[in-house]
C-alpha cells in the first residue's frame, strides 16, 4: 500500500509542476485534464501526509518518553502518543477507502426513470412523490433537474417520468437508488381505511458520452406527434413531440418537453445513449458475478430495495436493514442518511473483499 502511496505522491508533485508551466496553461484542454487528475489525487495525498505526520509524532513521543525524566512531561508525551496512534488508525482506514477502485461513472450526470408499478393510481401518485423527492434532493445539492418526458394519470400521478439530474458526483450519490420502491399507506380513495401496498420502479443511469456509446442512426426510427398535457402554445399546437424507436433493442423513448422538434430529438438520443450504456454495464456486471455480490444490491430494477410505511412514519432500506422514522423529511429530499449508510456499507464490503485477497 505504501509503495502505491509514494508513487501517487510523486505523480501529484509532477502534476503541480506541470500546472505551473505557462506553456501547459495555454493549452486549456490539457490544463483541465491535469486539474481533474490533481483534484482526484488531492484527498489521498493529504491523508497520506497527515499519516506521515502522525507517524513522526509517535516517534517523537517515544523518544521523549525514553529521554525525559520529568513526570509532567512524560504524561504529556503519553497523551500525545495515544492521540497519534488513534489518528493513525483512523487515517489508515480513510486511506484504504480512498484507494478503493473508483467507479468511472461516479462524476457523471444521471438520467432517472421512475415508473408506477403495482397499485394503479396509488402507484402513480407514489411515483410522482419519488420524482419530487429526487428533485428536492437535487435542489439541496444545488444540482439542476430537467424533466425529459412524463406520462401523467390525470390526478397528479405519474405513470412514467424520465428526468436528468446534472451536478458534480450525481451518479456517485444516486446509483444505489435503482430497484423497486414500495409504499404502504391508506390511499385517499380508500373509504374503509385499509392499508394498501403499491410499488414504483426507479432506474438510475449515468449520462453516456458519444465516445461511450456509438449509435447507428440507421437503427433509429423517429416519429413525430402533437404533444399533450401542460405546456406552452407551441407545445400543444405543433408536431414537436418525438418518439424514438431503437430497432435492435426495441427501446422506445418519447420526448415532448421542448417546443422544438430538433431539441426533443436530441434529448431522446441522450436518453437512448444512457440506456444502451446501462445495458452494456449490466452485461459486464453479470459477467463479474463475484464482484457484483460484493455490491450493496445488484442495481436490478426487479429488486425490492426500500419500503416507505406512512402509518408508522418509517422508511426501511432492506439491503442494509436500516430503518429511519423520518418519512416526511425523506420524502422532502433529505435522503442523505440513507445514501451515506449505503455508501459506507458498500465501502466496507469492498474493503473486506480486498483484505481477503
N, C-alpha and C positions, 0 to 999 in steps of 0.2 A: 504493500500500500504506500509506503513512504517513498519508494523509488518513483512511483507514479506521481505522487505529490510534488517531488522535486522536479520532475520533468514538466509538470503543469506550471510550477513557479517560474521555471526558466522560460517557458513559452509565453507566460504572462509578461515577463520583463522584456522579451523580444517584441511583443505587441506594443508595449508602451513606447519603445524606441522607434518602431515603425510609424506609430501615430504622430510622433513628434517630427517626423521627416516632412519638410514642406512640399516635396515632390509627391508624396503619398496623399497629403491633404488636398492637393489639386485634383486628384482622381477620386471624385466623390463616391463612385460605386465601390472602389476598393476600400476607401476610408470607412464607409458604412459597414462593410463586411468585417473589417478589423474591429470596429467599435462593438459589433454584436458579439464577436468571439471574446473580446475583452470583458464585456458585461457578463457573459456566461461563466467566465473563469473567476471573476472577482469574488463571489461568495466563498469559493473553495480556497483561494489564496489567502483571503482574510482569516478564514477559520484555521488554516494551517499556520499562519503567522501567530495567531493567538495561542495555538497549541504549542508552538516552539517557545513562545514567551513563558507559558505556564511551566514547561519543562525546565527552563532556565531558573524560574522561581523555586522549583523543587530543589534543584542543585544548590542554589544559594542558601536556601533554608537549612538543608542538610549540612552544608559546610559551616553555617553559623552555629548549629547545634553541636558540632564537633569541637569548635574553637571557643565558643562563648561559655564563660563560667557564671555570668550574671543571670540569676534565676528569672528576673523580669524579662530580659532579652530572650532567654530560652523559651519562655511561654509565648512571647510574640512570634518567634520563629516557628513554634509548633502550630500556632493558629494559621500562619501564612502557608505552612506546608499542607495543612488539612484543606485549606481553600484551594490551593493549586492542584492538589490531587483530585478534588471534586470537579474543578474546571477541566482537568484532563479527561475524566470520564465523559463529561457532557460533550466536550469537543470531539472526542473520538467517535461518539455516536453521530454527531452532526456531520462530521467529515464523511463517514460511511454512507450516510443518506445522500450527501452532495455528490458522491462518486458513483451512485447507482446509475445505470444506463438511462439516459434521458429519452423520453418518448419524442420522436422527431415532430410530432404534431402538436406538442404542448403549447407552442406560441401562436398557433393558428386561430383564426376566427372560426365560428361554428355555424352550421345550419342545424336548426332544431325542428323536428317534426313531432307534433302532438296529435294523436288520433283517438277519438272516442272508441271504447271497446264495448264490452258487455254492459247493458244497463240503459239503453235507449237515450231518451232526453236527459236523464240524470247523468249519464256518462259524458254526454256532450257538454253539459254545464260544468262538470268537473274538468274536462279537457280545457275549457275556456279559463277556468281558475288556475290551472297549471301554466297556461300561457302567461297569465298575468303575474304569477309567482316568478317565473323566469325573467319577465320584462322588468319587474321591480328589483330583482337581484342584479340585473344588468345596470339598472339605474343607480343602485347603491355603489356599484363599482365604476360608475361613470363610463360605462360601455354604451354603445349605440345598438338599438334594436330596430330592425327593419322587417316589416311584415311582407312576405313574398306572395302568399296566397292563403285564403281562408274560405272554408265552406261552412256557413252558419246553418243552424237548425230553426231559426225564426224566433226563438225565445231567449236569445242571448248565449246559447251554447255553440260550441264548435265541433262539427263532425270531424274536421281536419284543419290544422293550421301549420303552415310552414313559414318559418321566420329565420332571420340571420342575426347573430349577435357578434358585433365587431368590437374587439378590445384585447389588450395585451394579456395573454395567458388564459383566454376564454375557454379553450378546449381543455387545458390542464385542470381547470376547476370543474367543468361540467361533464367531462367524459364518463363519470360514474352514474349519470342520470338515465342512461339507456335501459329500457326494460318496462315492465308493467307496473303501473302505479294504481293502487286500489283504494277506493274511498268507501267508508261505512258511515252512513248518516240517514236521517229521516228526510226524504225528499219533500219539497214544498207541496207537491201534488198528492202526497200520501195522507189520506184522511184518518187512517187507523193508527198513525203514529208508529208504524213498524220501521225498523232499521233496514235499509236496503244496501247491498254491496254492488258497486259498479267499478269499472276499470277504464283506464286510458293508457295508451302506449306512447312512450317517448323514445325518440331516436336522436342521438347526438352525432353529428358528422362533421369532421374537420373540413374547412374550406380547402378545396384542391386547386392548385395552380395548373395552368396548361401543361407545364413540364411534368406534372404528376400523372395526368391522365390525358391521353390524346383521343379526341372524339372524331370519328369519321362522319362528316356531315351527310354522307350517302346513307348512313344508318339511321338518320333522324327524319321524322315526318312532322311537319308543322301544320296545325290547323288554327285558323283564326275565328273568333266568335265575339259576340257582343257581351261585354261584362255585365254582371248583375250585382245587386246589393248596393251598399253605400259607396258613394264616390262623386267626383265632380261631373259636370255636364258632359264632358267629352268621354268620360269613362263609360257612361251608360248609353251613349248615342252613336258610338263608332265601334267598328270591329277591331278593337285594340287588344283584347284578351288573346292569349296564345296557349295552345295545347301542344305540348311536345311529346312525341312517342319515340322511344328508343327501340327500334325494331329487334335487335339481337336479344335484349334482356326483357322487353315488354314493359319497361318502366314508362309511366305516363306522368307528366308534370303539367299542371295548369298554372298560369300566372296572369293575373288581371289587375295587379295593384297600380301599375303605371298607366298614364294616358297614352303613352307611345307604344305602338306595337313592337318597335325595334328594342326598346328598353325591356319590355316584357319577355321578348325572345332571349335577350342577353341574360336576364335573371333566371329563366328556365334552364338555360345551358349551364349556369353556375350550379344550380341545384343538381342537375344531371351529373355534372362532373364530380360533385361531392358524393352522390350516391354510388357512382361507379368506383370511386376511390374507396368508399366504405366496403363495397363488395370485395375489392382486392385485399384490403386489410383483413377482412373476415376470413378469406381463404388462407392467408398467412397464419392467422391465429388458430384456425382449425388444424393446420399442419404442425403447429407447435403446441400440442396438447398439454405437455408438462408445463410450459411457460404460462399457458392460459389458466391452468388450475391454480397457479400461484397468484393470480389476479383477484381483486375483490369483485366477484361476479364475472360473468362472461361478456357482459355488454349485449347479450342476446335480447331481442325485443320480446321474446316469449317468457323471459324470466321475471317472476314476481319479485320486485325489489323492495317495495315500500307500501305501508298501509297508513292511511290518514283516517283516524277514527274521531269524528266530530263530537259524538255524545260524551266521550271520555276526554276530549281535548288533547289526544296524543297522536304522535307520529312515530312509527316504528320502522326502522330500516332492518330488514330481515337478514341481510348479508353479514352485518357486524353485530346484530342483536342490540341495536341502540334504540332506546325509547326516550322521547322528549315530550314533556307536557307543555307545549307552547305552540299549538297548532295555528293560532291566529297570527303570530309573528312569522311563522314559517310560510304560511300562505301569502304573507305580505312581502315575501322575498328574503327574509332573514334565514337563509339556509346554510350559513357559514359553519355552524357547529356540526351539522350533518356532513357537509363536504370535507371539513378538516378531519373529522373522525375517519372518513373513508380513505382519505389520502394517507393518514397515519397508519391505518390498518394495512393498506397496500404496501407502504414502505417497509413495515415490519415483516410482512410475508416475503418480500424480496430480499431483505437483509437475512432472514432465516435461511432462505434458499442459498444465498451467497456464502453463508457460513458453513453450509453443508458441503460445499464444493472444495 
